[in-house]
Amino acid sequence: MASYSGRGLHGQTVEAVANMIFTGEFSEEDGIDVAGLQDRLGVSSTALREALKVLAAKGLISARPKRGTFVRPRADWNLLDGDVIRWKFAAGPDDAFLRDLHEIRCIIEPSVAGLAAQRRDAAQLAALQKALERMDRARGNVDATTAADLEFHRELLVASGNELLIRMDVMMGAGLASRDALVHSAAGTADAVPSHRAVLEAIRAGDAGAAEEAMRALLLQSWRDLDRVRGEHRVRGEDRVRGEDHANPRTEREDRGREQE
């Protein structure tokens, strides 16, 4: 998802204030000196007012008589909004947030792959194949790999034939794009093409069960890559166990079984 910064002064103002919130310069329940903020940013009152309306619509801030403008509690933030997810990643996501996003993918994407295996048509298979080929050609190019990965998962949602799931691309796409930016820019990241190819081949064969299992394997590798990249910045122990085992318990057990054979 593109940032607001490319949308002129209005967009740049939105991005600037959002960054102040997500980096903790403005904490939950903090009041915002609107006049002082206007002077600091060097924008008109109209530009700032419009930017604050955007942030209010996403649940980040509010304004009340006598109290003025303030940052709302995190519980009120629209964490399923694509921009909110992107801002959270840009400011440095915590381990719990990364885990939560991963668990959402683990709940949704295997079922999406299963539905796609049952409902895909020739055009959708061709679109998935094209995305995979782009991913194959993009090896070593972070931006191109991320774009191809997003395209594959977006086409997978389309192939599910479920309009509500397709709409989840706004949220899931933002999380995946931010995750890819972290992982694909790091050395030693596993090649994503084979795991995506396994999902596509199961869908092509019309095998819903195999498609779901292939997606679980893909997501497990995705978590391992992210965990490795974040390893120096996260707390080891319970969070890691919950992140891997809770997210993909059956796949992880099967993986260990194969290693022991």
N, C-alpha and C positions, 0 to 999 in steps of 0.2 A: 504494500500500500504506500502510495506516494505521500511525502510529508506535506504539511501546510506551507512550508517555507518557500515552495515554488509557486505560491498563489498570491504573490504581491505582499504589500505591507500588512494587510489584514492577516494573511497566513503566517507571516513571520512573527507577528505579535502573538498569535495563538501559540505557536511553537515556543516562543520565549517564556510566556507565562506558565505553560504546561511544564517546561523544563524546571522552572523554579519550584513548582509543586512536587514533581517527582524526584528531584534531587534533595528535597527536604528543606530548601530555603524557606518555603512556606509549609508549615506542618499542619496536620489536621486541627481544625478549629481555630487556626490563626486568622486574625483579621488582616485584610489587605488594604493598605493605604492607596486608594485608587489614584488620587492626585499625585502622590509621590511616585507611584509606579509609572504614571503617564510621563512625568518629567524624566525619570530614569530611562525609559525606552525611547523617549523623543518622538512620541506619536501623538496624533490628535485624540481628543476625547471620544470622537466618533469611532475611530479605529480600535481604541482600547475597549470601548463599550461593546462593539460587535464581537471582538475576540472573547470577552468575558461571557457573552451570550453562548458562544460555542462551547466553552468549558462548562457552563452551567447546564447545558443540554446533555452533557456527558456525565453529569453528577458530581463534578469536581468542586464546584464552588456554588455559593448561593448568596443572596442579598436580602436583608430584612430591615424593616424600619428600626431605628435606634441602634441596631447592632452593626449595620453596614455590610460590606462584602467580606466573606470569610471562606476558608477552605472547609468543605464538608468532610465528615468522618469517612474513612476508607470504605466502610460498609455501604456507603451510598454511591460509591464510584461505579460506573458502568464498566466493569472489568471484561465484559464480552464485546466491548466496542473495539474495532480494529485500531483506531488511533490511540486509545488508552493502552492497549497491549504494546503498541510500538513505542510509546513514550516510556512505558515501564522498562522495556528492554534497553532503550537508549540511556536511561539513568542507571542501569545496572540491576537486573532482576535478582531477587533473592532466591535461595534454593527452593523454598516452599512454592513460590510462584512458578518456577520452572517445572517443578514436579506436578503442580496442578494442571498446567497446560498439557504436559505429557499424558497425564491420566485421562484428560478429556479426549485426546487423540486415541488413546487405547480403548476407550469406551465406544467411540464413534466409528473410527476408520476400519476396523475389521468387519463390522456390519455393513459399512458402505461397500467394501470390496465384495462381500458376499452378495449383496443386492446387485452390484454391477455385473457379477458373473451370471446372474439370472436374467437381467434386463437389457444388457448392452446390445447395441445394434452395430452394424458394420461401420458406420460413420464414427461412432464413439470409440470403437476399437482402433480405427485409423488415427484418431486424435491422440489416444494414449500411446500408440506406437510412435507417432511423430514426436511427442514429448520425450519419450525414452531415447529416441535417436538424438535429440537435441542434448539430452543429458550426457549421452555417450561422447558426443563431439566436444562437449564443454569441459571435459576433465582438465583440471588445472586452472580454470577460469572461474573465480568465485562468483562473480555477478551472473555469468551465463549459466553456471550450475544451479544457482539459486532460482533463477527465472525458469529453467527447465523443470526443476523439482516442483515449483509452485504450479506450473502448467499441468504436470502429471496429476497432482493431487486434486486440482480444480476439475480436470476432466473426469477424474474418478467420481467426484461428487455428482457431476452431470450424468454419468453413466448409471448412477444409482436409481435414477428415475423418480427421485423423491424431491419435490420442490422445496420443502422445508430444509432438508439436508443441503441442497444446493446453496441456499441462502447462508449457510454457516461458513461459506468461504470467506466472508468478510472478517469473521473472527479467527477462524483456523488459519487462513492465509497469512494474516498478520503475525500470528505466533510462529508459523513455519518459516516465514521470511526472516524473522528476527533470529530464530534458532539457527537457520542455515548460515546467516552472516557470522555467527559465533563459531560454528563448527567447521565450515568449509574454508575459512581463512586460516585454520590451524593446521600445522603439519601432522601427518600420521592419521588423518581421518580415513576411515574405511571407504572403499569404492562403493558408491550408492547404487550403481547401475545393476549389479546382479540381483540385489534384493527387490528392486523395482521391477526388473524383468520377470522374476518369479511370480510377483503379483499379477502382472499382465498376462503371463502364460496361463495361469489358473483361471483368470477371467475369460480369456480367449477359449479355453476348454469348456467353459460353462460350469466349472466345479466350484460351487459356493464355499464348501468346507475348506478346500485347498486354498482358495483366495483369502479366506479369513485367516488361516494359519500362516500364509505367506506374509500377510500384512502384520500379524503379530511379531513375526521374526524381523521384519523391517523396522518396526517400532522399537523392538528390543535393541537392535543395533544402533538405532537413532539415539536411544537413551544412553547407551554405553559411550558413544562418541561424545555426547554432550557432557556426560559425567567426567570423562577424561579431560576434556578441555577446561572444564570448571574446577578440576580437581584441586588446584592450588588455592582456590578461593572459597571452598565450601567445607562445611564441617563433616567429617567422616562419621560413620557409625549408623545410628538409627535412621537418619534421613536417607542414606544411600540404600539401606535394606528396604525401606518403605518405597523408595522411588523405583527400584528394579523389581522387587518381588511382588509388591502389590499391583504394579502396573501390568506385569505379564507373568503371573505365577506359573501357569501351565507351560508356557514356552521356555521359561527359565529352568524349570525342573527337567524338561525334555533335553534342554541344552546340556545340563550337567550329566544327564544319563548318557548322552552320546559321547561326552568326553571320557566317561569312565569305561566305555566299551573297548 
